[in-house]
Amino acid sequence: MKKIAVPVQGENVSAHFGHAPYFKIFSVENNNIVEENSLENPGHQPGLLPKLLNEAGANLVIASGMGQKAIAIFEKNNIEVVCGASGEAKSAVLDYLNGDLNISANACSHGDQNHDHHHDHGSHKH
């Protein structure tokens, strides 16, 4: 069984992963959601959420965006990360399962790195 965690605010994917009030955990069998649970966010502390979601059985996180350090911590906890989701959380999971999730290339750390690289690059030009 696959368990997909989504940071949510109301019913929607939270734009701020670590500050989401809670996470929805979707249990998936044969590409269908068979169970849905909520897990309250205990607070934003580095490394805490990957450990907590791992203990909840999650093996995938679908988020709006996330920094590279957070992604690395999730991967160390055997949790895959997919960024670029928005809108209603359940719809994002269904879109992912159907291969229809629109994933923004800049949603994960790549956007931050490109921005930082561009900024650094600009400051080194003469």
Secondary structure, DSSP 8 states (H G I E B T S, - for coil): -EEEEEEEETTEE-SSGGG-SEEEEEEEETTEEEEEEEEE-----TTHHHHHHHHTT--EEEES---HHHHHHHHHTT-EEEE---SBHHHHHHHHHTT-----TTSSHHHHHHHHHHHHHHHH--
